[in-house]
């Protein structure tokens, strides 16, 4: 049977004018291969599909959305949220919220939640630094994929695992600068070679020095928020330019689930509000551990936590550029371990994307986390499932989509390159199928069936070759013999070749030297300039 199939196929292919087809199709493909071989010398490309709107996956029924939001309002009204004695608590009390002093709990009435929802911004613009190419319009169902996390280990391209350093934030950033389907750069690793006093400013600088894509950072010390704003203004050119298209945003994990504010992080939030830096209020409950074991119950809790943040921020500055941060995960109830690469994780984050659309709020959530420790079949399955579902639900700012292994503990240089390809396939899926009259191709089918009887060399095929299809950098689509002739490399080995090339040669000058010198004079920058140049 197999021999018969190959016989028919060979007879069919033999009818083609192969020389003509190779001339017409092979030349563009050869140019593409040359571009890949010289990846480090190519200018950074932006993804024309970045920000495409998609809402084709809805894990919740329409009436489920109202039930979850109403239940979350009930939780805030009858259970409340724990808030220590602070400016934050005063804001709630002054707005009429009931306080249980003995339990440090604030109770928020549904009417106040609705009032603040009406005041909340439903669109947040985060700026890149290359015209409009890397701007993020967080609104509706527009989807962007990028990095994230706070890994403490990294796998170098030689396969060795070590602790993360400040320099890794820079080197990962310039690698991602070349990766088209990574739309933003969020600080990916903890600089374990720095002290707590050094880490905020230096991690932010290392990311900003690596790419013109939008940078999201965090802050441990509230006093550093003003300094980060100052650095951002130096890059933007003025305070007005920063406010129009902020090149920097921040994330603050203000809740310790269940329903308790982390007061030191709330102070960071307060400073971000004061200095007009767009910010994410992040909640990360684990179903079965720090949230109910039922997925619906986890959704109720995380929405309650996020609604409390909406109230708090909009009581102080209505319409502030706030992004709700829903990062629900789960605990493996057999061991208590964190799980990020599961169907339940994918469902929870997709449901949060749907709920954000229902509430008309920009959302930051998560996908691409894997519990696998190596780039194997488990890892590919976990990443694709979670990223595709979150993106198809219309989530706006999907972090963790590239680089991660080992349940958020580890990143790998090669994994960013592999995940870029996966992200490209996801973005292509979001675009869907063109149903224009031209795309239906009725006349093309007629012409081919009454002519050469194949489509490969037809002008219609050639015109769509680079627009209808996504071509991953690393995915192997060769014949087995060609694959063997090229060294029988698996995807990690191919990613290593690309990553090594970029890390050796791509050192983008994204901060003008004069501005860089001013930043180094204003702050204690510990990333040496020698680290930002090719090794001699």
RAFENNOR-V907837 format. One record per backbone hydrogen bond with DSSP energy under -0.5 kcal/mol. NH is the residue of the N-H (numbers start at 1). CO is the residue of the C=O. If there is no record, write none. Layout:
{{NH;CO} {NH;CO}}
//
This chain:
{{5;1} {6;2} {7;3} {8;4} {9;5} {10;6} {11;7} {12;8} {13;9} {14;10} {15;11} {15;12} {16;13} {18;16} {21;17} {22;18} {23;19} {24;20} {25;21} {26;21} {26;22} {27;22} {27;23} {29;25} {30;26} {31;27} {32;28} {33;29} {34;30} {35;31} {36;32} {37;33} {38;34} {39;36} {41;38} {42;39} {48;46} {50;47} {51;143} {52;49} {54;141} {56;392} {57;392} {58;56} {64;61} {65;61} {66;62} {67;63} {68;64} {69;65} {70;66} {71;67} {72;68} {73;69} {74;70} {75;71} {76;72} {77;73} {78;74} {79;75} {80;75} {81;106} {82;259} {83;104} {90;86} {91;87} {92;88} {93;89} {94;90} {95;91} {95;92} {96;93} {97;92} {98;107} {100;105} {101;99} {104;100} {105;100} {106;81} {107;98} {108;76} {109;107} {112;109} {113;109} {114;110} {115;111} {116;112} {117;113} {118;114} {119;115} {120;116} {121;320} {124;138} {126;124} {126;136} {127;246} {129;212} {133;130} {135;132} {136;126} {138;124} {138;136} {139;137} {140;122} {142;139} {143;52} {144;396} {146;398} {147;184} {151;188} {152;409} {153;409} {154;162} {155;411} {156;154} {156;160} {159;156} {162;154} {164;152} {168;165} {169;165} {169;166} {170;166} {171;167} {172;168} {173;169} {174;170} {175;171} {176;172} {177;173} {178;175} {179;176} {180;178} {182;179} {183;145} {183;181} {184;145} {185;214} {186;184} {187;216} {190;151} {192;164} {192;190} {194;191} {198;195} {199;195} {200;196} {202;198} {203;199} {204;200} {205;201} {206;202} {207;203} {208;204} {209;205} {210;207} {211;207} {214;134} {215;247} {216;185} {217;249} {222;220} {224;221} {225;222} {228;224} {229;225} {230;226} {231;227} {232;228} {233;229} {234;230} {235;231} {236;232} {237;233} {242;238} {243;239} {244;240} {245;241} {246;125} {249;215} {250;278} {251;217} {252;280} {254;252} {255;282} {256;260} {257;255} {261;82} {262;254} {263;261} {265;262} {266;262} {267;263} {268;264} {269;265} {270;266} {271;267} {272;268} {273;269} {274;270} {275;271} {276;273} {277;272} {278;276} {279;321} {280;250} {281;323} {282;252} {282;280} {283;325} {287;285} {287;329} {288;291} {289;286} {290;286} {291;286} {298;294} {299;295} {300;296} {301;297} {302;298} {303;299} {304;300} {305;301} {306;302} {307;303} {308;304} {309;305} {310;306} {311;307} {312;308} {313;309} {314;310} {315;311} {316;312} {316;313} {317;313} {320;317} {322;320} {323;279} {324;362} {325;281} {326;324} {326;364} {327;283} {327;325} {329;285} {330;339} {331;287} {332;337} {333;331} {335;332} {336;332} {339;330} {346;342} {347;343} {348;344} {349;345} {350;346} {351;347} {352;348} {353;349} {354;350} {355;351} {356;352} {357;353} {358;354} {359;355} {360;356} {361;356} {362;121} {364;324} {365;397} {367;399} {376;374} {380;376} {381;377} {382;378} {383;379} {384;380} {385;381} {386;382} {387;383} {388;384} {389;385} {390;386} {391;387} {392;388} {393;389} {394;391} {395;390} {397;363} {398;144} {398;396} {399;365} {399;397} {401;146} {402;146} {403;415} {405;410} {406;372} {407;370} {408;405} {409;406} {410;405} {411;153} {412;403} {413;155} {416;412} {416;413} {417;413} {418;414} {419;415} {420;416} {421;417} {422;418} {423;419} {424;420} {425;421} {426;422} {427;423} {428;424} {429;425} {430;426} {431;427} {432;428} {432;429} {440;436} {441;437} {441;438} {445;441} {446;442} {447;443} {448;444} {449;445} {450;446} {451;448} {453;448} {458;455} {461;458} {462;458} {463;459} {464;460} {464;461} {465;461} {465;462} {467;464} {468;464} {469;464} {472;470} {477;475} {483;479} {484;480} {485;481} {486;482} {487;484} {488;483} {494;490} {495;491} {496;492} {497;493} {498;494} {499;495} {500;496} {501;497} {502;498} {503;499} {504;500} {505;501} {506;502} {507;505} {510;209} {510;508} {512;510} {516;512} {517;513} {518;514} {519;515} {520;516} {521;517} {522;518} {523;519} {525;523} {526;524} {528;526} {531;528} {532;529} {533;530}}
//
